[in-house]
Amino acid sequence: MKNKKGQKNRKYIFVIGGVISGVGKGITVSSIGKIMQGKGFNVTALKIDPYVNVDAGTMNPTEHGEVFVLRDGRETDQDMGNYERFLNTTLPGINYMTTGLVYKTVIENERNLKYKGKCVQVVPHIPLEIIRRIERASETADADITVVEIGGTVGEYESILFLEAARMMKIENPKNIAFVMVSYLPNPAKVGEMKTKPTQHATRLLNSAGIQPDVIIARSETSLDKKRKEKIAIFCNVDPEGIISAPDVDSVYDIPINFEKDRLSDILLKKLNLKPKNKDLDLKDWKKFVGKINSAKDEVKIAIVGKYFRTGDFVLTDAYISVIEAIKYSAYHLGKKPVIDWLTADEFENKSKTKELKKYDGIIVPGGFGERGIEGKLNVIQYVRENKIPYFGLCYGMQLLVIEYARNVLGLKDANTAEINPEAKDVVINIMDSQKENLEKGNYGGSMRLGAYPTVLKKGTIARKAYGEDNIEERHRHRYEVNNDYVDMLEKEGLIFSGKSPKGDLMEIAELPIEKHPFFLGTQFHPEFQARPMNPHPLFTEFIKSAVKLRSKK
């Protein structure tokens, strides 16, 4: 796979959405990447978001979904988490871009005279910067195949320049580029027939941008019949074998295997003029994991108490997608079927409601910001601590664990976080010194403590037992921390800080000893970001173990 200049002849697969958003482009990219890995290729994946935001860090999670933090600290779209989980890899920040980031880079380059006095124009300079980023990501990963998701749907004004960049790459190296369109085929109940016309229109819109799809992933409630495949092939000018049926499935982890039923990897390799490195598709470990999902029968019931669930009349769980998947991986690893309920924190501001938590085997309070729902979460934490229900607090969930303990065990009734009440008598959670200047200047975007940092674990603790090692590295996203002025006081009353930064000045994990509580633990970091299907996170696994024990006693 070398070209005349001795450089690697890298291949690119662009995944584009048609008809509606949220139809599964991210999972399609992840699944294509997985089956290409199974064919023996080194694969990386990119996400392009059409937003003018420079990154995903300032977006409302209720509207946009989870902010996924990469190891290097880049705040990205939740699809980057899907890529990492499916490909079992760690992706760098160069693999994520937005309209805002691209324009920001071009403008900064112009100000620094990097265009040497040229008139800088939207075309070609914006598409060229997009191409530079795509190619750099591929080179950084030394990838044979790079799968690129262009966010949004075809026909949107916001996506035109990204499509133009893809078109330019195709013109330059036609044998190195393949296009996949993920389109939705509605099946209106009153009509009684699956309709192909929206997909036909989406293809025409894509054609108007100078792009012809090589493959159409036909998303629908049910499988496509032969007639619908033939109709799409004729009117969209795609080989019939390139129409891939993608019906709704119980688990997204079935999708790579389903794609191979239509020989998707062979079709794409043919388009890219590649021969598989593995004669047979190697997905043994993946199939073993899927087998665990399908064979799990014994339930374990977990509640996530958060505030980013409701959007209008609908419930959106995407704000906590990594948490949900981490629960699943650990449960399946233990042969259990996770049953997850999403509870709105506001409801528990009425303390009598906390009794409803008895039916759960474990409770998680995930990360978040702001005041809404905090008192409800504190009531939940008090109830599960006093009733010995396994509790796992993530980021804000750990900070609230400390506040609850300070209020109800130490008797510091005014204990609070500086985020909510900086004038409180006992500010047990305070702004990090490194963050004070950012807040004073109103500098919020990309300014938190972000990315991977080391933690040293204390021997004889739940955390140390779970990890099985003294030193770990986890990803962070916060600007508040446990106030060190209260650490000795909290530890004297039984709370253990089982994980600290190497200098001992940042409290990373708080827990109660196992003889006092089966699992009452919080982390300042986000362990969910490093959970993988074949490598569940040790803390989530330990949490699920304790939940299973409680269930067996009931």
FIGUDREN-958208 format. One line per 8 residues: number of its first residue (from 0); for each residue y negated, x negated, z of C-alpha. Coordinates in nm, 4 decimals, always signed. Layout:
residues N
NUM> Y:X:Z | ...;
end
This chain:
residues 554
0> +0.0000:+0.0000:+0.0000 | -0.2462:-0.2722:-0.0985 | -0.5114:-0.2440:-0.3679 | -0.6295:-0.5175:-0.6044 | -0.8674:-0.6617:-0.3474 | -0.5854:-0.6994:-0.0944 | -0.7207:-0.4190:+0.1195 | -0.5015:-0.1401:+0.2466;
8> -0.4891:+0.1543:+0.0074 | -0.5664:+0.4186:+0.2673 | -0.4949:+0.7854:+0.2068 | -0.6977:+1.0843:+0.3261 | -0.6090:+1.4503:+0.3762 | -0.9041:+1.6877:+0.4211 | -0.8392:+2.0177:+0.5993 | -1.0921:+2.2922:+0.5243;
16> -1.1150:+2.6493:+0.6585 | -1.1336:+2.9659:+0.4535 | -1.2195:+3.3319:+0.5371 | -1.2612:+3.3076:+0.9187 | -1.3062:+3.0403:+1.1852 | -1.0654:+2.9878:+1.4728 | -0.7675:+3.0342:+1.2438 | -0.5962:+2.7079:+1.3391;
24> -0.7443:+2.4158:+1.1435 | -0.7189:+2.1869:+1.4471 | -0.3527:+2.2678:+1.5028 | -0.2926:+2.2308:+1.1272 | -0.4468:+1.8821:+1.1332 | -0.2400:+1.7937:+1.4399 | +0.0796:+1.9281:+1.2818 | +0.0220:+1.7499:+0.9501;
32> -0.0410:+1.4308:+1.1429 | +0.2805:+1.4811:+1.3397 | +0.5036:+1.5325:+1.0368 | +0.3432:+1.2341:+0.8619 | +0.4250:+1.0258:+1.1697 | +0.7784:+1.1584:+1.1351 | +0.7833:+1.0197:+0.7812 | +0.7060:+0.6757:+0.9220;
40> +0.3311:+0.6481:+0.8594 | +0.0556:+0.5309:+1.0913 | -0.1735:+0.8346:+1.1220 | -0.5152:+0.9005:+1.2698 | -0.7227:+1.2206:+1.2780 | -1.0966:+1.3021:+1.2649 | -1.3012:+1.6079:+1.3523 | -1.6283:+1.6896:+1.1759;
48> -1.8425:+1.9522:+1.3501 | -2.1279:+2.1062:+1.1467 | -2.3534:+2.1489:+1.4522 | -2.6902:+1.9762:+1.4833 | -2.5886:+1.8831:+1.8405 | -2.5308:+1.5072:+1.8556 | -2.2072:+1.5669:+2.0476 | -2.0261:+1.8544:+2.2195;
56> -2.1492:+1.7671:+2.5687 | -2.4381:+2.0131:+2.5839 | -2.2531:+2.3092:+2.4305 | -2.1649:+2.6150:+2.6380 | -1.7852:+2.6061:+2.6932 | -1.7656:+2.9866:+2.6935 | -1.8902:+2.9889:+2.3337 | -1.7560:+2.6615:+2.2016;
64> -1.4514:+2.5887:+2.4161 | -1.3633:+2.2825:+2.6187 | -1.5570:+1.9563:+2.5978 | -1.2867:+1.6930:+2.5495 | -1.3818:+1.3446:+2.6717 | -1.2376:+1.0452:+2.4893 | -1.1419:+0.7224:+2.6619 | -1.4641:+0.5542:+2.5472;
72> -1.6748:+0.8391:+2.6877 | -1.7585:+1.0358:+2.3728 | -1.7902:+1.4093:+2.4459 | -1.6106:+1.5911:+2.1672 | -1.4686:+1.9192:+2.0432 | -1.1441:+2.0452:+2.1967 | -0.9570:+1.9769:+1.8711 | -0.9751:+1.6053:+1.9497;
80> -0.7553:+1.6868:+2.2472 | -0.5058:+1.8588:+2.0178 | -0.4950:+1.5496:+1.7963 | -0.4328:+1.3184:+2.0911 | -0.1616:+1.5414:+2.2349 | +0.0277:+1.5978:+1.9085 | -0.0028:+1.2388:+1.7845 | +0.0544:+1.0907:+2.1333;
88> -0.2384:+0.8564:+2.0821 | -0.5800:+0.7623:+2.2202 | -0.8631:+0.8201:+1.9742 | -1.1992:+0.6364:+1.9717 | -1.5453:+0.7935:+1.9415 | -1.5772:+0.7010:+1.5732 | -1.3185:+0.9757:+1.5027 | -1.5690:+1.2481:+1.5907;
96> -1.8953:+1.3304:+1.4174 | -2.1484:+1.6114:+1.3998 | -2.4329:+1.6922:+1.1625 | -2.6732:+1.5857:+1.4366 | -2.5043:+1.2486:+1.4859 | -2.4968:+1.1753:+1.1127 | -2.8653:+1.2612:+1.0635 | -2.9592:+1.0687:+1.3795;
104> -2.7824:+0.7586:+1.2462 | -2.9447:+0.7824:+0.9014 | -3.2916:+0.8291:+1.0521 | -3.2426:+0.5351:+1.2898 | -3.1251:+0.3190:+0.9991 | -3.4331:+0.4182:+0.7982 | -3.6618:+0.3307:+1.0904 | -3.4893:-0.0094:+1.1183;
112> -3.5422:-0.0792:+0.7450 | -3.1692:-0.0848:+0.6741 | -3.2291:+0.0985:+0.3452 | -3.4681:-0.1802:+0.2359 | -3.7557:+0.0434:+0.1362 | -3.5555:+0.2994:-0.0619 | -3.6490:+0.6649:-0.0597 | -3.3917:+0.8033:+0.1857;
120> -3.2594:+1.1390:+0.0651 | -3.0207:+1.4025:+0.1941 | -2.8048:+1.3266:-0.1100 | -2.6649:+1.0655:-0.1397 | -2.7476:+0.9032:+0.1963 | -2.6081:+1.1713:+0.4293 | -2.2716:+1.1976:+0.2436 | -2.2543:+0.8177:+0.2246;
128> -2.2958:+0.7919:+0.6022 | -2.0207:+1.0532:+0.6444 | -1.7935:+0.8502:+0.4151 | -1.8761:+0.5298:+0.6042 | -1.7705:+0.6918:+0.9322 | -1.4478:+0.8337:+0.7879 | -1.3496:+0.4988:+0.6366 | -1.4437:+0.3075:+0.9517;
136> -1.2258:+0.5389:+1.1624 | -0.9361:+0.4802:+0.9253 | -0.9874:+0.1030:+0.9364 | -1.0214:+0.1015:+1.3168 | -0.6826:+0.2740:+1.3471 | -0.5360:+0.0715:+1.0580 | -0.4119:+0.4080:+0.9371 | -0.1923:+0.4702:+0.6357;
144> -0.3027:+0.8343:+0.6384 | -0.6195:+0.9819:+0.7883 | -0.6350:+1.3581:+0.8380 | -0.9918:+1.4937:+0.8471 | -1.0874:+1.8391:+0.9716 | -1.4127:+1.9810:+0.8369 | -1.5286:+2.2389:+1.0916 | -1.6425:+2.5911:+1.0116;
152> -1.5436:+2.7766:+0.6962 | -1.6007:+2.7143:+0.3277 | -1.9220:+2.8684:+0.1937 | -2.1233:+2.7934:+0.5069 | -2.4432:+2.6063:+0.4332 | -2.3789:+2.3756:+0.7298 | -2.0601:+2.2324:+0.5745 | -2.1888:+2.1576:+0.2247;
160> -2.2732:+1.7906:+0.2840 | -1.9340:+1.7205:+0.4393 | -1.7629:+1.8809:+0.1411 | -1.9852:+1.6715:-0.0849 | -1.8694:+1.3561:+0.0945 | -1.5052:+1.4591:+0.0453 | -1.5706:+1.5344:-0.3231 | -1.7308:+1.1911:-0.3715;
168> -1.4285:+1.0232:-0.2121 | -1.1981:+1.2163:-0.4460 | -1.3985:+1.1084:-0.7536 | -1.3836:+0.7440:-0.6406 | -1.0087:+0.7415:-0.5629 | -0.8408:+1.0594:-0.6953 | -0.4874:+0.9465:-0.5993 | -0.5905:+0.8768:-0.2395;
176> -0.7245:+1.2209:-0.1500 | -0.5568:+1.5568:-0.0881 | -0.7203:+1.8865:+0.0077 | -0.5652:+2.1507:+0.2322 | -0.7322:+2.4875:+0.2846 | -0.6319:+2.6971:+0.5868 | -0.6969:+3.0585:+0.4984 | -0.6337:+3.3903:+0.6688;
184> -0.4527:+3.6782:+0.5014 | -0.5345:+4.0080:+0.6749 | -0.2820:+4.2888:+0.6948 | -0.4900:+4.6011:+0.7735 | -0.2784:+4.8538:+0.9641 | -0.4087:+5.1524:+0.7656 | -0.3584:+4.9773:+0.4311 | -0.0040:+4.8581:+0.4920;
192> -0.0267:+4.5549:+0.2655 | -0.1176:+4.1899:+0.3201 | -0.4364:+4.1168:+0.1216 | -0.4898:+3.7952:-0.0758 | -0.8400:+3.8671:-0.2088 | -1.0310:+3.6957:+0.0793 | -0.8299:+3.3782:+0.0131 | -0.9057:+3.4024:-0.3570;
200> -1.2797:+3.4259:-0.2818 | -1.2585:+3.1337:-0.0373 | -1.0915:+2.9201:-0.3052 | -1.3680:+3.0063:-0.5562 | -1.6294:+2.9023:-0.2986 | -1.4456:+2.5750:-0.2484 | -1.4332:+2.5267:-0.6252 | -1.8103:+2.5736:-0.6377;
208> -1.8397:+2.2669:-0.4121 | -1.6384:+2.0696:-0.6675 | -1.3112:+2.0804:-0.4728 | -0.9750:+2.2265:-0.5728 | -0.7233:+2.2712:-0.2878 | -0.3854:+2.1057:-0.3391 | -0.2266:+2.3099:-0.0611 | -0.3134:+2.6469:+0.0926;
216> -0.1883:+2.7123:+0.4440 | -0.1629:+3.0911:+0.4519 | -0.2219:+3.2064:+0.8106 | -0.1117:+3.5585:+0.8873 | +0.0579:+3.7772:+1.1456 | +0.3838:+3.7685:+0.9492 | +0.5436:+3.5419:+0.6892 | +0.4284:+3.5593:+0.3280;
224> +0.6595:+3.7272:+0.0827 | +0.7350:+3.5835:-0.2622 | +0.4952:+3.8208:-0.4367 | +0.1981:+3.7180:-0.2202 | +0.2775:+3.3489:-0.2739 | +0.2893:+3.3952:-0.6494 | -0.0373:+3.5899:-0.6482 | -0.2209:+3.3225:-0.4480;
232> -0.0785:+3.0475:-0.6701 | -0.1952:+3.2176:-0.9917 | -0.5436:+3.3204:-0.8805 | -0.6174:+3.0053:-0.6794 | -0.4734:+2.7614:-0.9365 | -0.2355:+2.6000:-0.6859 | +0.1289:+2.5065:-0.7471 | +0.3538:+2.7747:-0.5960;
240> +0.5206:+2.5112:-0.3760 | +0.1742:+2.4351:-0.2343 | +0.1423:+2.7831:-0.0761 | +0.2661:+2.7325:+0.2797 | +0.3443:+3.0335:+0.4957 | +0.2063:+3.0001:+0.8502 | +0.2824:+3.3172:+1.0471 | +0.1905:+3.3631:+1.4134;
248> +0.4314:+3.1799:+1.6450 | +0.5027:+3.1910:+2.0174 | +0.4171:+2.8220:+2.0613 | +0.1851:+2.5967:+1.8595 | +0.4446:+2.3232:+1.9084 | +0.6764:+2.5062:+1.6661 | +0.4245:+2.4632:+1.3835 | +0.5138:+2.1087:+1.2630;
256> +0.8779:+2.2161:+1.2380 | +0.7817:+2.5394:+1.0574 | +0.5675:+2.3459:+0.8080 | +0.8680:+2.1353:+0.7172 | +1.0646:+2.4485:+0.6265 | +0.8309:+2.4615:+0.3241 | +0.8556:+2.0810:+0.2788 | +0.4843:+2.0292:+0.3436;
264> +0.5142:+1.6559:+0.4081 | +0.6915:+1.5968:+0.0752 | +0.4285:+1.8023:-0.1098 | +0.1405:+1.6056:+0.0439 | +0.3102:+1.2675:-0.0081 | +0.3607:+1.3575:-0.3742 | -0.0101:+1.4459:-0.4067 | -0.0998:+1.1124:-0.2457;
272> +0.1457:+0.9154:-0.4594 | +0.3337:+0.7938:-0.1519 | +0.7021:+0.7442:-0.0764 | +0.8197:+0.8228:+0.2788 | +0.8902:+0.5225:+0.4996 | +1.1574:+0.7229:+0.6799 | +1.4127:+0.8820:+0.4503 | +1.4711:+1.1629:+0.6996;
280> +1.1983:+1.3282:+0.9051 | +1.2041:+1.1686:+1.2514 | +1.0965:+1.4352:+1.4982 | +1.3846:+1.4040:+1.7454 | +1.1633:+1.3740:+2.0541 | +0.9395:+1.6565:+1.9343 | +1.2339:+1.8888:+1.8746 | +1.3697:+1.7999:+2.2174;
288> +1.0356:+1.9013:+2.3716 | +1.0304:+2.2283:+2.1746 | +1.3850:+2.2901:+2.2940 | +1.2652:+2.2654:+2.6548 | +0.9985:+2.5289:+2.5831 | +1.2514:+2.7680:+2.4355 | +1.5140:+2.7126:+2.7070 | +1.2826:+2.7487:+3.0100;
296> +1.3636:+3.0727:+3.1896 | +1.2803:+3.0305:+3.5605 | +0.9148:+3.1152:+3.6106 | +0.6455:+2.9385:+3.8105 | +0.3252:+3.1387:+3.8531 | -0.0067:+2.9504:+3.8441 | -0.3623:+3.0865:+3.8675 | -0.6667:+2.9094:+3.7279;
304> -0.9826:+3.0180:+3.9079 | -1.2812:+2.9490:+3.6824 | -1.6025:+3.0935:+3.5447 | -1.5836:+3.0177:+3.1714 | -1.3334:+3.2866:+3.0727 | -1.5279:+3.5950:+2.9729 | -1.7289:+3.6222:+2.6509 | -1.8529:+3.9779:+2.6027;
312> -1.5532:+4.2106:+2.6180 | -1.3080:+3.9297:+2.5478 | -1.1361:+3.6609:+2.7525 | -1.1487:+3.3101:+2.6050 | -0.9212:+3.0489:+2.7647 | -1.0304:+2.7639:+2.5355 | -1.2748:+2.6353:+2.7979 | -0.9748:+2.5059:+2.9931;
320> -0.7292:+2.4361:+2.7113 | -0.6338:+2.0843:+2.8302 | -0.5664:+2.2149:+3.1821 | -0.3468:+2.4923:+3.0441 | -0.1488:+2.2538:+2.8237 | -0.1083:+2.0016:+3.1087 | +0.0425:+2.2769:+3.3251 | +0.2832:+2.3649:+3.0447;
328> +0.3994:+2.0066:+2.9860 | +0.4830:+1.9488:+3.3520 | +0.6494:+2.2882:+3.3902 | +0.8655:+2.2408:+3.0797 | +0.9513:+1.8883:+3.1947 | +1.0892:+2.0443:+3.5139 | +1.2722:+2.3146:+3.3193 | +1.0345:+2.5911:+3.4312;
336> +0.8485:+2.8582:+3.2373 | +0.4792:+2.8611:+3.3351 | +0.3128:+3.1996:+3.3807 | -0.0634:+3.1402:+3.3899 | -0.3256:+3.3898:+3.5032 | -0.6992:+3.3411:+3.4560 | -0.9039:+3.4613:+3.7515 | -1.2830:+3.4913:+3.7496;
344> -1.4324:+3.3108:+4.0500 | -1.7059:+3.5701:+4.1085 | -1.4447:+3.8276:+4.2140 | -1.3506:+3.6208:+4.5214 | -1.6982:+3.6250:+4.6729 | -1.5468:+3.9223:+4.8549 | -1.3169:+3.7377:+5.0975 | -1.0736:+4.0264:+5.1270;
352> -0.9800:+3.9694:+4.7598 | -0.8305:+3.6289:+4.8421 | -0.5175:+3.8009:+4.9790 | -0.4265:+3.8700:+4.6165 | -0.3567:+3.4966:+4.5792 | -0.0329:+3.5340:+4.7805 | +0.1582:+3.6214:+4.4650 | +0.0888:+3.2806:+4.3080;
360> +0.2895:+2.9613:+4.3504 | -0.0092:+2.7366:+4.2878 | -0.3861:+2.7525:+4.2350 | -0.6098:+2.5317:+4.0211 | -0.9887:+2.5162:+4.0333 | -1.0976:+2.3247:+3.7197 | -1.4194:+2.1450:+3.6328 | -1.7521:+2.3188:+3.5826;
368> -2.1224:+2.3121:+3.6522 | -2.3824:+2.5281:+3.8226 | -2.3984:+2.7802:+4.1040 | -2.2298:+3.0918:+3.9660 | -1.8909:+3.1620:+4.1237 | -1.9111:+2.8757:+4.3746 | -1.8811:+3.0851:+4.6908 | -1.5834:+3.2640:+4.5376;
376> -1.4140:+2.9313:+4.4662 | -1.4818:+2.8111:+4.8207 | -1.3195:+3.1268:+4.9578 | -1.0178:+3.0636:+4.7359 | -0.9875:+2.7031:+4.8546 | -1.0092:+2.8043:+5.2214 | -0.7405:+3.0677:+5.1733 | -0.4926:+2.8385:+4.9958;
384> -0.5512:+2.5584:+5.2472 | -0.4920:+2.7844:+5.5466 | -0.1936:+2.9582:+5.3827 | -0.0391:+2.6379:+5.2469 | -0.0375:+2.7438:+4.8826 | -0.0383:+2.4360:+4.6524 | -0.3935:+2.3595:+4.5385 | -0.5131:+2.1244:+4.2639;
392> -0.8888:+2.0694:+4.2251 | -1.0243:+1.9013:+3.9125 | -1.3680:+1.7337:+3.9199 | -1.5867:+2.0158:+4.0588 | -1.2639:+2.1488:+4.2100 | -1.2381:+1.8300:+4.4181 | -1.6042:+1.8423:+4.5204 | -1.5594:+2.2011:+4.6369;
400> -1.2458:+2.0966:+4.8270 | -1.4611:+1.8494:+5.0212 | -1.7362:+2.1068:+5.0825 | -1.4848:+2.3670:+5.2055 | -1.3249:+2.1121:+5.4393 | -1.6642:+2.0053:+5.5734 | -1.7669:+2.3663:+5.6379 | -1.4485:+2.5051:+5.7881;
408> -1.2819:+2.2038:+5.9525 | -1.5758:+1.9807:+6.0461 | -1.7959:+2.2800:+6.1287 | -2.0793:+2.1718:+5.8979 | -2.1639:+2.5286:+5.7963 | -2.4550:+2.4188:+5.5761 | -2.2448:+2.1645:+5.3821 | -2.3201:+2.1781:+5.0104;
416> -2.3666:+1.9837:+4.6902 | -2.7034:+1.8498:+4.5792 | -2.6376:+2.0215:+4.2470 | -2.6752:+2.3601:+4.4184 | -2.8955:+2.2885:+4.7202 | -3.0453:+1.9386:+4.7468 | -3.2293:+2.0513:+5.0632 | -2.9103:+2.1449:+5.2501;
424> -2.8721:+2.0005:+5.6003 | -2.5420:+1.8348:+5.5043 | -2.5310:+1.7232:+5.1423 | -2.1684:+1.6100:+5.1305 | -2.1717:+1.5907:+4.7492 | -2.4688:+1.3949:+4.6189 | -2.6134:+1.2801:+4.2880 | -2.4782:+0.9423:+4.1777;
432> -2.7362:+0.6640:+4.2008 | -2.6823:+0.5857:+3.8320 | -2.7688:+0.9462:+3.7425 | -3.0925:+0.9982:+3.9374 | -3.3143:+0.8451:+3.6697 | -3.1453:+1.0541:+3.3975 | -3.2222:+1.3787:+3.5796 | -3.5796:+1.2757:+3.6585;
440> -3.6387:+1.2078:+3.2875 | -3.4605:+1.5261:+3.1800 | -3.2012:+1.3135:+3.0019 | -2.8881:+1.5317:+3.0039 | -2.6997:+1.4733:+2.6787 | -2.4333:+1.2015:+2.6951 | -2.5743:+1.0691:+3.0219 | -2.3062:+1.1545:+3.2787;
448> -2.0406:+0.9168:+3.4070 | -1.8153:+0.9466:+3.1045 | -1.4864:+0.8015:+2.9900 | -1.2136:+0.5923:+3.1508 | -1.2650:+0.4175:+3.4857 | -1.0114:+0.2440:+3.7160 | -0.8913:+0.3836:+4.0486 | -0.7018:+0.2088:+4.3290;
456> -0.4467:+0.4255:+4.5113 | -0.3642:+0.4251:+4.8819 | -0.0025:+0.3654:+4.9750 | +0.1911:+0.6447:+5.1460 | -0.0051:+0.9258:+4.9800 | +0.0908:+1.2070:+4.7427 | -0.1179:+1.0478:+4.4678 | +0.0490:+0.7059:+4.5064;
464> +0.3941:+0.8671:+4.5063 | +0.3145:+1.0701:+4.1930 | +0.1818:+0.7781:+3.9884 | +0.4315:+0.5214:+4.1158 | +0.1731:+0.2417:+4.0898 | -0.1304:+0.1093:+4.2742 | -0.3850:+0.0960:+3.9917 | -0.4575:+0.3706:+3.7402;
472> -0.7218:+0.4586:+3.4810 | -0.8512:+0.8123:+3.4261 | -1.1278:+0.9840:+3.2295 | -1.4422:+1.1149:+3.3979 | -1.7227:+1.3596:+3.3239 | -1.9594:+1.4084:+3.6180 | -2.2898:+1.3040:+3.7721 | -2.2243:+1.4026:+4.1369;
480> -1.9910:+1.2336:+4.3867 | -1.8753:+1.2481:+4.7473 | -2.1589:+1.1303:+4.9744 | -2.0311:+0.8114:+5.1408 | -2.2270:+0.8953:+5.4571 | -1.9655:+1.1632:+5.5299 | -1.6460:+0.9772:+5.4314 | -1.5617:+0.8422:+5.7802;
488> -1.6306:+1.1820:+5.9364 | -1.4054:+1.3604:+5.6840 | -1.1247:+1.1064:+5.7194 | -1.1416:+1.1261:+6.1006 | -1.0693:+1.4997:+6.0696 | -0.7625:+1.4448:+5.8522 | -0.8832:+1.4375:+5.4906 | -0.7476:+1.1354:+5.3036;
496> -0.9323:+0.9677:+5.0173 | -0.6201:+0.8410:+4.8480 | -0.7949:+0.7100:+4.5377 | -1.1116:+0.5022:+4.5300 | -1.2989:+0.2908:+4.2775 | -1.2099:-0.0829:+4.2914 | -1.5209:-0.1518:+4.5052 | -1.4319:+0.1381:+4.7337;
504> -1.7687:+0.3077:+4.6869 | -1.6567:+0.6074:+4.4763 | -1.4087:+0.8632:+4.6111 | -1.1729:+0.9472:+4.3234 | -0.8936:+1.1483:+4.4923 | -0.8978:+1.3559:+4.8110 | -0.5858:+1.5050:+4.9685 | -0.4251:+1.6294:+5.2874;
512> -0.1088:+1.4540:+5.4112 | +0.2106:+1.6296:+5.3043 | +0.3046:+1.7087:+5.6654 | -0.0120:+1.9206:+5.6905 | +0.0003:+2.0843:+5.3470 | +0.2591:+2.0762:+5.0634 | -0.0073:+1.9931:+4.8025 | -0.3793:+2.0079:+4.8711;
520> -0.5343:+1.7537:+4.6366 | -0.8415:+1.7079:+4.4198 | -0.9472:+1.4481:+4.1654 | -1.2996:+1.3472:+4.0678 | -1.1626:+1.2651:+3.7227 | -0.9966:+1.4906:+3.4649 | -0.6224:+1.4122:+3.4577 | -0.5638:+1.6908:+3.2043;
528> -0.7166:+1.4752:+2.9293 | -0.4229:+1.2339:+2.9447 | -0.1357:+1.4844:+2.9629 | +0.0979:+1.4686:+2.6621 | +0.3942:+1.6850:+2.5500 | +0.6445:+1.4021:+2.5944 | +0.4472:+1.2368:+2.8775 | +0.3336:+1.5015:+3.1273;
536> +0.0707:+1.3914:+3.3753 | +0.2224:+1.2792:+3.7096 | -0.0271:+1.4706:+3.9243 | +0.0322:+1.7956:+3.7358 | +0.4062:+1.7377:+3.7652 | +0.3782:+1.6804:+4.1411 | +0.1658:+1.9956:+4.1700 | +0.4201:+2.2039:+3.9773;
544> +0.7036:+2.0606:+4.1898 | +0.5295:+2.1836:+4.5049 | +0.4680:+2.5229:+4.3419 | +0.8371:+2.5510:+4.2503 | +0.9330:+2.4703:+4.6119 | +0.7040:+2.7433:+4.7412 | +0.8508:+2.9922:+4.4931 | +1.2049:+2.9080:+4.6040;
552> +1.1071:+2.9908:+4.9643 | +0.9604:+3.3306:+4.8780;
end
